[in-house]
Amino acid sequence: MPKNRERKIPFQFYVNSDEEFIIREKAASCHKNISAYLRTIAIKGAIHEVNFQELDEFSKQLSQLRFEFNRIESEITSTRLPKK
């Protein structure tokens, strides 16, 4: 065991092959190794996975709307009749 480990106490339990597969899949879907995944589940009780893909898409749509509004505003101000 490396001497620079933060956690020095091993913890072992047994699972069947189906349970192992499920644990590995869930850990991978949370972008965690198995130790970090199991430790988080055991201590906190849950892992909250945030999907930023929808937020990124929403941000792109807002940016496009801002561009369109600025274009419309520029067109309105450039075609405005001069005041008498």
Backbone atoms as SQL, in Angstrom:
CREATE TABLE atoms (id INTEGER PRIMARY KEY, chain TEXT, resi INTEGER, resn TEXT, atom TEXT, x REAL, y REAL, z REAL);
INSERT INTO atoms VALUES
  (1, 'A', 1, 'MET', 'N', 0.857, -1.180, 0.000),
  (2, 'A', 1, 'MET', 'CA', 0.000, 0.000, 0.000),
  (3, 'A', 1, 'MET', 'C', 0.896, 1.234, 0.000),
  (4, 'A', 2, 'PRO', 'N', 0.618, 2.190, -0.913),
  (5, 'A', 2, 'PRO', 'CA', 1.423, 3.414, -0.943),
  (6, 'A', 2, 'PRO', 'C', 1.314, 4.179, 0.373),
  (7, 'A', 3, 'LYS', 'N', 2.408, 4.812, 0.773),
  (8, 'A', 3, 'LYS', 'CA', 2.434, 5.521, 2.044),
  (9, 'A', 3, 'LYS', 'C', 1.728, 6.873, 1.974),
  (10, 'A', 4, 'ASN', 'N', 1.494, 7.386, 0.797),
  (11, 'A', 4, 'ASN', 'CA', 0.869, 8.702, 0.677),
  (12, 'A', 4, 'ASN', 'C', -0.655, 8.636, 0.564),
  (13, 'A', 5, 'ARG', 'N', -1.239, 7.502, 0.836),
  (14, 'A', 5, 'ARG', 'CA', -2.699, 7.371, 0.811),
  (15, 'A', 5, 'ARG', 'C', -3.328, 8.200, 1.904),
  (16, 'A', 6, 'GLU', 'N', -4.437, 8.876, 1.570),
  (17, 'A', 6, 'GLU', 'CA', -5.184, 9.630, 2.570),
  (18, 'A', 6, 'GLU', 'C', -6.011, 8.688, 3.438),
  (19, 'A', 7, 'ARG', 'N', -6.574, 7.651, 2.815),
  (20, 'A', 7, 'ARG', 'CA', -7.405, 6.689, 3.537),
  (21, 'A', 7, 'ARG', 'C', -6.622, 5.392, 3.669),
  (22, 'A', 8, 'LYS', 'N', -6.351, 4.988, 4.888),
  (23, 'A', 8, 'LYS', 'CA', -5.466, 3.849, 5.119),
  (24, 'A', 8, 'LYS', 'C', -6.186, 2.571, 5.544),
  (25, 'A', 9, 'ILE', 'N', -7.489, 2.637, 5.754),
  (26, 'A', 9, 'ILE', 'CA', -8.230, 1.467, 6.228),
  (27, 'A', 9, 'ILE', 'C', -8.977, 0.824, 5.068),
  (28, 'A', 10, 'PRO', 'N', -8.612, -0.398, 4.673),
  (29, 'A', 10, 'PRO', 'CA', -9.357, -1.074, 3.596),
  (30, 'A', 10, 'PRO', 'C', -10.721, -1.533, 4.100),
  (31, 'A', 11, 'PHE', 'N', -11.684, -1.549, 3.207),
  (32, 'A', 11, 'PHE', 'CA', -13.042, -1.964, 3.550),
  (33, 'A', 11, 'PHE', 'C', -13.494, -2.917, 2.462),
  (34, 'A', 12, 'GLN', 'N', -13.857, -4.134, 2.814),
  (35, 'A', 12, 'GLN', 'CA', -14.168, -5.150, 1.817),
  (36, 'A', 12, 'GLN', 'C', -15.540, -5.748, 2.082),
  (37, 'A', 13, 'PHE', 'N', -16.294, -6.007, 1.000),
  (38, 'A', 13, 'PHE', 'CA', -17.549, -6.742, 1.102),
  (39, 'A', 13, 'PHE', 'C', -17.750, -7.520, -0.183),
  (40, 'A', 14, 'TYR', 'N', -18.693, -8.422, -0.186),
  (41, 'A', 14, 'TYR', 'CA', -18.864, -9.343, -1.301),
  (42, 'A', 14, 'TYR', 'C', -20.146, -9.043, -2.072),
  (43, 'A', 15, 'VAL', 'N', -20.057, -9.190, -3.388),
  (44, 'A', 15, 'VAL', 'CA', -21.206, -9.008, -4.279),
  (45, 'A', 15, 'VAL', 'C', -21.185, -10.123, -5.316),
  (46, 'A', 16, 'ASN', 'N', -22.332, -10.342, -5.967),
  (47, 'A', 16, 'ASN', 'CA', -22.336, -11.309, -7.073),
  (48, 'A', 16, 'ASN', 'C', -22.007, -10.557, -8.369),
  (49, 'A', 17, 'SER', 'N', -21.912, -11.283, -9.472),
  (50, 'A', 17, 'SER', 'CA', -21.474, -10.665, -10.726),
  (51, 'A', 17, 'SER', 'C', -22.470, -9.621, -11.240),
  (52, 'A', 18, 'ASP', 'N', -23.766, -9.858, -11.030),
  (53, 'A', 18, 'ASP', 'CA', -24.761, -8.869, -11.465),
  (54, 'A', 18, 'ASP', 'C', -24.627, -7.573, -10.672),
  (55, 'A', 19, 'GLU', 'N', -24.456, -7.703, -9.367),
  (56, 'A', 19, 'GLU', 'CA', -24.299, -6.521, -8.516),
  (57, 'A', 19, 'GLU', 'C', -23.018, -5.769, -8.863),
  (58, 'A', 20, 'GLU', 'N', -21.957, -6.514, -9.139),
  (59, 'A', 20, 'GLU', 'CA', -20.692, -5.876, -9.528),
  (60, 'A', 20, 'GLU', 'C', -20.875, -5.059, -10.799),
  (61, 'A', 21, 'PHE', 'N', -21.560, -5.646, -11.768),
  (62, 'A', 21, 'PHE', 'CA', -21.798, -4.950, -13.033),
  (63, 'A', 21, 'PHE', 'C', -22.577, -3.654, -12.800),
  (64, 'A', 22, 'ILE', 'N', -23.621, -3.732, -12.003),
  (65, 'A', 22, 'ILE', 'CA', -24.451, -2.548, -11.727),
  (66, 'A', 22, 'ILE', 'C', -23.633, -1.476, -11.020),
  (67, 'A', 23, 'ILE', 'N', -22.840, -1.882, -10.034),
  (68, 'A', 23, 'ILE', 'CA', -22.016, -0.906, -9.299),
  (69, 'A', 23, 'ILE', 'C', -21.010, -0.246, -10.233),
  (70, 'A', 24, 'ARG', 'N', -20.364, -1.040, -11.073),
  (71, 'A', 24, 'ARG', 'CA', -19.378, -0.477, -12.015),
  (72, 'A', 24, 'ARG', 'C', -20.035, 0.490, -13.001),
  (73, 'A', 25, 'GLU', 'N', -21.202, 0.133, -13.500),
  (74, 'A', 25, 'GLU', 'CA', -21.921, 1.000, -14.441),
  (75, 'A', 25, 'GLU', 'C', -22.326, 2.317, -13.786),
  (76, 'A', 26, 'LYS', 'N', -22.860, 2.247, -12.579),
  (77, 'A', 26, 'LYS', 'CA', -23.288, 3.459, -11.874),
  (78, 'A', 26, 'LYS', 'C', -22.096, 4.355, -11.543),
  (79, 'A', 27, 'ALA', 'N', -20.988, 3.738, -11.131),
  (80, 'A', 27, 'ALA', 'CA', -19.785, 4.520, -10.828),
  (81, 'A', 27, 'ALA', 'C', -19.283, 5.218, -12.085),
  (82, 'A', 28, 'ALA', 'N', -19.277, 4.505, -13.206),
  (83, 'A', 28, 'ALA', 'CA', -18.815, 5.091, -14.466),
  (84, 'A', 28, 'ALA', 'C', -19.745, 6.206, -14.936),
  (85, 'A', 29, 'SER', 'N', -21.050, 6.034, -14.734),
  (86, 'A', 29, 'SER', 'CA', -21.994, 7.067, -15.177),
  (87, 'A', 29, 'SER', 'C', -21.854, 8.346, -14.352),
  (88, 'A', 30, 'CYS', 'N', -21.315, 8.236, -13.137),
  (89, 'A', 30, 'CYS', 'CA', -21.087, 9.410, -12.274),
  (90, 'A', 30, 'CYS', 'C', -19.660, 9.933, -12.414),
  (91, 'A', 31, 'HIS', 'N', -18.890, 9.336, -13.309),
  (92, 'A', 31, 'HIS', 'CA', -17.495, 9.730, -13.543),
  (93, 'A', 31, 'HIS', 'C', -16.670, 9.618, -12.258),
  (94, 'A', 32, 'LYS', 'N', -16.893, 8.530, -11.522),
  (95, 'A', 32, 'LYS', 'CA', -16.140, 8.265, -10.293),
  (96, 'A', 32, 'LYS', 'C', -15.563, 6.859, -10.359),
  (97, 'A', 33, 'ASN', 'N', -14.446, 6.651, -9.650),
  (98, 'A', 33, 'ASN', 'CA', -13.965, 5.276, -9.532),
  (99, 'A', 33, 'ASN', 'C', -14.847, 4.565, -8.508),
  (100, 'A', 34, 'ILE', 'N', -14.725, 3.263, -8.429),
  (101, 'A', 34, 'ILE', 'CA', -15.630, 2.480, -7.589),
  (102, 'A', 34, 'ILE', 'C', -15.491, 2.868, -6.114),
  (103, 'A', 35, 'SER', 'N', -14.269, 3.073, -5.648),
  (104, 'A', 35, 'SER', 'CA', -14.080, 3.456, -4.241),
  (105, 'A', 35, 'SER', 'C', -14.767, 4.781, -3.928),
  (106, 'A', 36, 'ALA', 'N', -14.563, 5.766, -4.776),
  (107, 'A', 36, 'ALA', 'CA', -15.172, 7.082, -4.540),
  (108, 'A', 36, 'ALA', 'C', -16.695, 6.995, -4.617),
  (109, 'A', 37, 'TYR', 'N', -17.199, 6.212, -5.576),
  (110, 'A', 37, 'TYR', 'CA', -18.644, 6.053, -5.719),
  (111, 'A', 37, 'TYR', 'C', -19.256, 5.408, -4.472),
  (112, 'A', 38, 'LEU', 'N', -18.700, 4.283, -4.044),
  (113, 'A', 38, 'LEU', 'CA', -19.248, 3.568, -2.887),
  (114, 'A', 38, 'LEU', 'C', -19.107, 4.380, -1.599),
  (115, 'A', 39, 'ARG', 'N', -17.989, 5.088, -1.456),
  (116, 'A', 39, 'ARG', 'CA', -17.792, 5.921, -0.274),
  (117, 'A', 39, 'ARG', 'C', -18.834, 7.042, -0.227),
  (118, 'A', 40, 'THR', 'N', -19.081, 7.680, -1.355),
  (119, 'A', 40, 'THR', 'CA', -20.069, 8.765, -1.416),
  (120, 'A', 40, 'THR', 'C', -21.467, 8.250, -1.128),
  (121, 'A', 41, 'ILE', 'N', -21.829, 7.125, -1.720),
  (122, 'A', 41, 'ILE', 'CA', -23.151, 6.536, -1.482),
  (123, 'A', 41, 'ILE', 'C', -23.313, 6.166, -0.009),
  (124, 'A', 42, 'ALA', 'N', -22.298, 5.567, 0.577),
  (125, 'A', 42, 'ALA', 'CA', -22.393, 5.115, 1.967),
  (126, 'A', 42, 'ALA', 'C', -22.467, 6.287, 2.950),
  (127, 'A', 43, 'ILE', 'N', -21.737, 7.348, 2.681),
  (128, 'A', 43, 'ILE', 'CA', -21.684, 8.471, 3.627),
  (129, 'A', 43, 'ILE', 'C', -22.814, 9.461, 3.398),
  (130, 'A', 44, 'LYS', 'N', -23.002, 9.874, 2.158),
  (131, 'A', 44, 'LYS', 'CA', -24.007, 10.909, 1.860),
  (132, 'A', 44, 'LYS', 'C', -25.376, 10.329, 1.521),
  (133, 'A', 45, 'GLY', 'N', -25.407, 9.105, 1.082),
  (134, 'A', 45, 'GLY', 'CA', -26.676, 8.464, 0.766),
  (135, 'A', 45, 'GLY', 'C', -27.109, 8.628, -0.675),
  (136, 'A', 46, 'ALA', 'N', -26.490, 9.525, -1.421),
  (137, 'A', 46, 'ALA', 'CA', -26.889, 9.736, -2.813),
  (138, 'A', 46, 'ALA', 'C', -25.803, 10.498, -3.557),
  (139, 'A', 47, 'ILE', 'N', -25.830, 10.347, -4.855),
  (140, 'A', 47, 'ILE', 'CA', -24.968, 11.132, -5.733),
  (141, 'A', 47, 'ILE', 'C', -25.879, 11.857, -6.694),
  (142, 'A', 48, 'HIS', 'N', -25.734, 13.147, -6.769),
  (143, 'A', 48, 'HIS', 'CA', -26.561, 13.950, -7.665),
  (144, 'A', 48, 'HIS', 'C', -25.752, 14.264, -8.916),
  (145, 'A', 49, 'GLU', 'N', -26.213, 13.712, -10.005),
  (146, 'A', 49, 'GLU', 'CA', -25.534, 13.932, -11.279),
  (147, 'A', 49, 'GLU', 'C', -26.228, 15.081, -11.999),
  (148, 'A', 50, 'VAL', 'N', -25.448, 16.058, -12.394),
  (149, 'A', 50, 'VAL', 'CA', -25.996, 17.234, -13.071),
  (150, 'A', 50, 'VAL', 'C', -25.628, 17.143, -14.542),
  (151, 'A', 51, 'ASN', 'N', -26.637, 17.246, -15.397),
  (152, 'A', 51, 'ASN', 'CA', -26.411, 17.223, -16.836),
  (153, 'A', 51, 'ASN', 'C', -26.398, 18.661, -17.338),
  (154, 'A', 52, 'PHE', 'N', -25.215, 19.146, -17.679),
  (155, 'A', 52, 'PHE', 'CA', -25.080, 20.520, -18.141),
  (156, 'A', 52, 'PHE', 'C', -25.351, 20.663, -19.635),
  (157, 'A', 53, 'GLN', 'N', -25.612, 19.567, -20.330),
  (158, 'A', 53, 'GLN', 'CA', -25.852, 19.627, -21.763),
  (159, 'A', 53, 'GLN', 'C', -27.102, 20.449, -22.067),
  (160, 'A', 54, 'GLU', 'N', -28.163, 20.254, -21.297),
  (161, 'A', 54, 'GLU', 'CA', -29.391, 21.029, -21.512),
  (162, 'A', 54, 'GLU', 'C', -29.156, 22.500, -21.221),
  (163, 'A', 55, 'LEU', 'N', -28.394, 22.779, -20.168),
  (164, 'A', 55, 'LEU', 'CA', -28.086, 24.163, -19.818),
  (165, 'A', 55, 'LEU', 'C', -27.236, 24.818, -20.904),
  (166, 'A', 56, 'ASP', 'N', -26.293, 24.087, -21.468),
  (167, 'A', 56, 'ASP', 'CA', -25.475, 24.617, -22.555),
  (168, 'A', 56, 'ASP', 'C', -26.336, 24.934, -23.779),
  (169, 'A', 57, 'GLU', 'N', -27.275, 24.056, -24.092),
  (170, 'A', 57, 'GLU', 'CA', -28.168, 24.286, -25.233),
  (171, 'A', 57, 'GLU', 'C', -29.038, 25.516, -24.993),
  (172, 'A', 58, 'PHE', 'N', -29.553, 25.658, -23.780),
  (173, 'A', 58, 'PHE', 'CA', -30.368, 26.819, -23.426),
  (174, 'A', 58, 'PHE', 'C', -29.546, 28.101, -23.537),
  (175, 'A', 59, 'SER', 'N', -28.306, 28.050, -23.106),
  (176, 'A', 59, 'SER', 'CA', -27.414, 29.212, -23.193),
  (177, 'A', 59, 'SER', 'C', -27.162, 29.605, -24.649),
  (178, 'A', 60, 'LYS', 'N', -26.997, 28.619, -25.517),
  (179, 'A', 60, 'LYS', 'CA', -26.799, 28.901, -26.944),
  (180, 'A', 60, 'LYS', 'C', -28.041, 29.567, -27.543),
  (181, 'A', 61, 'GLN', 'N', -29.215, 29.085, -27.137),
  (182, 'A', 61, 'GLN', 'CA', -30.455, 29.668, -27.647),
  (183, 'A', 61, 'GLN', 'C', -30.619, 31.109, -27.162),
  (184, 'A', 62, 'LEU', 'N', -30.280, 31.371, -25.904),
  (185, 'A', 62, 'LEU', 'CA', -30.350, 32.738, -25.384),
  (186, 'A', 62, 'LEU', 'C', -29.386, 33.658, -26.120),
  (187, 'A', 63, 'SER', 'N', -28.214, 33.166, -26.405),
  (188, 'A', 63, 'SER', 'CA', -27.224, 33.951, -27.140),
  (189, 'A', 63, 'SER', 'C', -27.741, 34.293, -28.534),
  (190, 'A', 64, 'GLN', 'N', -28.364, 33.324, -29.184),
  (191, 'A', 64, 'GLN', 'CA', -28.928, 33.565, -30.517),
  (192, 'A', 64, 'GLN', 'C', -30.043, 34.602, -30.447),
  (193, 'A', 65, 'LEU', 'N', -30.902, 34.523, -29.437),
  (194, 'A', 65, 'LEU', 'CA', -31.976, 35.511, -29.274),
  (195, 'A', 65, 'LEU', 'C', -31.405, 36.916, -29.049),
  (196, 'A', 66, 'ARG', 'N', -30.365, 36.992, -28.210),
  (197, 'A', 66, 'ARG', 'CA', -29.733, 38.288, -27.970),
  (198, 'A', 66, 'ARG', 'C', -29.189, 38.867, -29.269),
  (199, 'A', 67, 'PHE', 'N', -28.580, 38.036, -30.087),
  (200, 'A', 67, 'PHE', 'CA', -28.067, 38.478, -31.376),
  (201, 'A', 67, 'PHE', 'C', -29.195, 39.000, -32.265),
  (202, 'A', 68, 'GLU', 'N', -30.306, 38.255, -32.311),
  (203, 'A', 68, 'GLU', 'CA', -31.443, 38.665, -33.138),
  (204, 'A', 68, 'GLU', 'C', -32.060, 39.977, -32.649),
  (205, 'A', 69, 'PHE', 'N', -32.211, 40.108, -31.326),
  (206, 'A', 69, 'PHE', 'CA', -32.757, 41.359, -30.785),
  (207, 'A', 69, 'PHE', 'C', -31.849, 42.542, -31.110),
  (208, 'A', 70, 'ASN', 'N', -30.557, 42.365, -30.998),
  (209, 'A', 70, 'ASN', 'CA', -29.619, 43.445, -31.336),
  (210, 'A', 70, 'ASN', 'C', -29.693, 43.797, -32.816),
  (211, 'A', 71, 'ARG', 'N', -29.857, 42.786, -33.653),
  (212, 'A', 71, 'ARG', 'CA', -29.973, 43.039, -35.092),
  (213, 'A', 71, 'ARG', 'C', -31.242, 43.832, -35.394),
  (214, 'A', 72, 'ILE', 'N', -32.348, 43.439, -34.766),
  (215, 'A', 72, 'ILE', 'CA', -33.626, 44.142, -34.965),
  (216, 'A', 72, 'ILE', 'C', -33.513, 45.581, -34.467),
  (217, 'A', 73, 'GLU', 'N', -32.909, 45.767, -33.301),
  (218, 'A', 73, 'GLU', 'CA', -32.748, 47.105, -32.735),
  (219, 'A', 73, 'GLU', 'C', -31.900, 47.980, -33.650),
  (220, 'A', 74, 'SER', 'N', -30.844, 47.425, -34.214),
  (221, 'A', 74, 'SER', 'CA', -29.989, 48.182, -35.130),
  (222, 'A', 74, 'SER', 'C', -30.745, 48.575, -36.387),
  (223, 'A', 75, 'GLU', 'N', -31.560, 47.677, -36.881),
  (224, 'A', 75, 'GLU', 'CA', -32.336, 47.963, -38.078),
  (225, 'A', 75, 'GLU', 'C', -33.373, 49.049, -37.814),
  (226, 'A', 76, 'ILE', 'N', -34.002, 48.993, -36.649),
  (227, 'A', 76, 'ILE', 'CA', -35.005, 50.001, -36.292),
  (228, 'A', 76, 'ILE', 'C', -34.350, 51.373, -36.178),
  (229, 'A', 77, 'THR', 'N', -33.232, 51.444, -35.498),
  (230, 'A', 77, 'THR', 'CA', -32.579, 52.735, -35.323),
  (231, 'A', 77, 'THR', 'C', -31.985, 53.268, -36.619),
  (232, 'A', 78, 'SER', 'N', -31.590, 52.430, -37.528),
  (233, 'A', 78, 'SER', 'CA', -30.996, 52.903, -38.784),
  (234, 'A', 78, 'SER', 'C', -32.075, 53.324, -39.794),
  (235, 'A', 79, 'THR', 'N', -33.285, 52.813, -39.659),
  (236, 'A', 79, 'THR', 'CA', -34.352, 53.179, -40.605),
  (237, 'A', 79, 'THR', 'C', -35.310, 54.218, -40.049),
  (238, 'A', 80, 'ARG', 'N', -35.043, 54.734, -38.864),
  (239, 'A', 80, 'ARG', 'CA', -35.893, 55.721, -38.234),
  (240, 'A', 80, 'ARG', 'C', -35.831, 57.023, -39.041),
  (241, 'A', 81, 'LEU', 'N', -36.988, 57.606, -39.216),
  (242, 'A', 81, 'LEU', 'CA', -37.034, 58.883, -39.952),
  (243, 'A', 81, 'LEU', 'C', -36.415, 59.987, -39.100),
  (244, 'A', 82, 'PRO', 'N', -35.717, 60.912, -39.732),
  (245, 'A', 82, 'PRO', 'CA', -35.147, 62.020, -38.979),
  (246, 'A', 82, 'PRO', 'C', -36.256, 62.899, -38.377),
  (247, 'A', 83, 'LYS', 'N', -36.004, 63.448, -37.186),
  (248, 'A', 83, 'LYS', 'CA', -36.977, 64.331, -36.536),
  (249, 'A', 83, 'LYS', 'C', -36.993, 65.675, -37.224),
  (250, 'A', 84, 'LYS', 'N', -38.181, 66.291, -37.286),
  (251, 'A', 84, 'LYS', 'CA', -38.321, 67.614, -37.920),
  (252, 'A', 84, 'LYS', 'C', -38.170, 68.705, -36.915);
